[in-house]
Amino acid sequence: MYRISLYDACVLKPKFDQFNNLYTLMITPNGNKKVPFTPMQLLDSELKEHGSSLKGAKEAAKAVLRSKSVNPVMIPRLPLLQIWFPTEAMRNVESCMYFSLHHVEKIVPYLENCTIVVLTNYERIEVPVSYSKLHKQWSKAKDYFSTALLKQFYRDPLYSKAEQQIMLKCAEINEQYVIN
């Protein structure tokens, strides 16, 4: 498998070619790329480059968000994290799109079962999912990002006091995360 970075990618959209083979249309700020892998394969490959896997990332999101279904995926890039959220259940390989949280400007209702996602470069992507479902996915991704960023901030000794480090470690041991 050759190396494809998701660093600049905004959207991973599954498509079929003329021979009915599934591939990914990777939408970036600089144009589109046709990639011969599924979105899940791309995310799994990227996560493995950072010491995890898609399965591990899904389990981590499930634990942090306390939600069992359709969770976002975090790629632990430094200094900032990259969060990808699916439009529907990941088992729907042929129709589940993934959006990079930091490339989404806003989500706009369009039709009854259709939503427009406006990217930071003002490109508009039509998604065949209701506004309420997609907005819920977007909100979960933002919550996950906020939680992960806060943890990263408080763990970095350059930004926090020793007492905060100790308090966070004690909370982790007791599995009680209290953030004021």
DAGILIN-V54679 format. One record per backbone hydrogen bond with DSSP energy under -0.5 kcal/mol. NH is the residue of the N-H (numbers start at 1). CO is the residue of the C=O. Records with the same first field share a line. If there is no record, write none. Layout:
NH: CO / CO
//
This chain:
9: 6
10: 27
11: 27
12: 98
13: 11 / 25
14: 12
15: 23
17: 21
20: 17
23: 15
24: 35
25: 13
26: 24 / 33
27: 11 / 25
28: 26 / 31
29: 8
31: 28
33: 26
35: 24 / 33
37: 35
42: 38
43: 39
44: 40
45: 41
46: 42
47: 43
48: 44
49: 45
50: 46 / 47
51: 48
52: 47
57: 53
58: 54
59: 55
60: 56
61: 57
62: 58
63: 59
64: 60
65: 61
66: 62
67: 62
73: 84
75: 82
76: 74
77: 75
82: 75
83: 81
84: 73
85: 99
87: 97
92: 89
93: 91
95: 92
96: 92
97: 95
98: 12
99: 85
100: 10
101: 83 / 99
103: 100
104: 101
105: 103 / 118
106: 118
108: 116
110: 111 / 114
111: 114
114: 111
115: 127
116: 108
117: 125
118: 106 / 116
119: 117 / 123
120: 103
122: 119
125: 117
127: 115
129: 127
134: 130
135: 131
136: 132
137: 133
138: 134
139: 135
140: 136
141: 137
142: 138
143: 139
144: 140
145: 141
146: 142
147: 143
148: 144
149: 145
150: 146
151: 147
152: 148
153: 149
154: 150
155: 151
156: 152
157: 155
159: 156
160: 156
165: 161
166: 162
167: 163
168: 164
169: 165
170: 166
171: 167
172: 168
173: 169
174: 170
175: 171 / 172
176: 171
177: 175
178: 176
179: 177
//
